[in-house]
Amino acid sequence: MIKTAVIGCGGMGNIHADRYISMPEAQLIAVCDIKEEAAEALGRLAGVNYYLSAQEMLEREKPEVVSIAVPTYLHVPLVQLAADYGAHVICEKPLALTSREAEAAVRYCAGRGVRLFVGHVVRFFPSYRQLAEGIKQLGGAGGGIYHAKRAGSHPGQVQEWFRDPALSGGVIIDLMIHDIDYIRAAFGDAVEVYAFEHQTETMDYASATFRFGNGTLAQLEAFWGYPGSFHTSFEYACAEAIISGGTPDGESLHIRRGAASGSATGFVETPSSVLLKDPYYEELEHFLHCLASGAEPMVTAADAAEAVRWAEAAVQSGATGLPVQLNAKGVIR
Ligand SMILES: NC(=O)c1ccc[n+]([C@@H]2O[C@H](COP(=O)([O-])OP(=O)(O)OC[C@H]3O[C@@H](n4cnc5c(N)ncnc54)[C@H](O)[C@@H]3O)[C@@H](O)[C@H]2O)c1
């Protein structure tokens, strides 16, 4: 069994701890939070030691794997601290607030000989997995049009640090990055991004259009402060078919195939069910399997750093009102 520990006992730390407890291949041995009540509550719930200092926990407990679930501006220093103690790291997304820091974290872990995994959980949602398969099957040689929307109440209502872009990165770096990582995996290298962001005290809305080399356009929307329940939706359309879906994740995807030429029928609807599996469990289990086998994960640390770079480019475009070119190498020009 792999000995795991969690740093940060807030929303995501509780999820990581809960999944480790129920996973046969993992043993949660300790948790840590600078807020005593948060550390104590999760430590007691999980029946493990709790700490107020990450360093003390790493020194005493010597976990093999550490989940980092602290506010985003603290990800990189804590990733580095865990790596210094020889622990493999599973860090919540986004890996860092800037691509420079993200790339430094990837190099740091490689230099210390520890694996770094980043929780881009959308890759593990059943509907998005099915969508990825659909996009692959369609080929999309001539390019397609992708729309995705992700919206919910402002997280700053619950945790104040989300309101400060210097701490959370704002809605593009924090929320849209889910879809940015997803379109990188689905469509490859983008050529350019053009974005718009509107921030007020109570809302942060962004829309970004990524243009890919084969002509595919991906239009992403992310919205904090949406006055309704949290939801996501996506649609991919190309000449051959439309695939659409979204929340709730257990629902069928809708696939409408264009009629073959000469056919008497129009579009054919083929809904297909997906089994609802917990994506956080699947993600952590996948990372632990990769650790045990040495296999590359579905989403690598380099992918996570690149997602930060694309998000950064979208922020830059939103701030300047100009499109930003993305080259394949990883430099914002
Ligand atoms: N994958 C997802 O679906 C998802 C969803 C929400 C948040 N997140 C990400 O997870 C991370 C955490 O978000 P959250 O909503 O759990 O935040 P949160 O504010 O609920 O929890 C963070 C916890 O970290 C603790 N903390 C702060 N500094 C610390 C330190 N030095 N050592 C130990 N603990 C410390 C805080 O006291 C707090 O309890 C963020 O990066 C966020 O973007 C991911």
The ligand as a Gaussian input file, in Angstrom:
#p B3LYP/6-31G(d) Opt

LIG

0 1
 N       -9.944000      19.892000      -9.262000
 C      -11.008000      20.578000      -8.914000
 O      -12.115000      20.275000      -9.318000
 C      -10.842000      21.737000      -7.964000
 C      -11.972000      22.300000      -7.361000
 C      -11.792000      23.330000      -6.454000
 C      -10.520000      23.799000      -6.175000
 N       -9.432000      23.250000      -6.803000
 C       -8.072000      23.726000      -6.514000
 O       -7.650000      23.145000      -5.279000
 C       -6.839000      24.053000      -4.537000
 C       -7.437000      24.236000      -3.149000
 O       -8.744000      24.768000      -3.282000
 P       -9.832000      24.584000      -2.125000
 O      -11.138000      24.966000      -2.722000
 O       -9.673000      23.259000      -1.472000
 O       -9.350000      25.737000      -1.131000
 P       -9.710000      25.898000       0.428000
 O       -9.487000      27.328000       0.742000
 O      -11.045000      25.276000       0.697000
 O       -8.629000      24.975000       1.167000
 C       -7.269000      25.294000       1.237000
 C       -6.745000      24.898000       2.612000
 O       -5.327000      25.043000       2.617000
 C       -4.954000      25.513000       3.905000
 N       -3.608000      26.082000       3.862000
 C       -3.224000      27.332000       3.490000
 N       -1.887000      27.443000       3.594000
 C       -1.407000      26.259000       4.030000
 C       -0.105000      25.769000       4.314000
 N        0.980000      26.520000       4.162000
 N        0.002000      24.496000       4.773000
 C       -1.088000      23.726000       4.951000
 N       -2.347000      24.134000       4.677000
 C       -2.508000      25.384000       4.218000
 C       -6.047000      26.523000       4.247000
 O       -6.078000      26.794000       5.632000
 C       -7.290000      25.794000       3.730000
 O       -7.892000      25.000000       4.744000
 C       -6.795000      25.342000      -5.359000
 O       -5.606000      25.392000      -6.110000
 C       -7.987000      25.234000      -6.288000
 O       -7.803000      25.900000      -7.529000
 C       -9.583000      22.223000      -7.671000

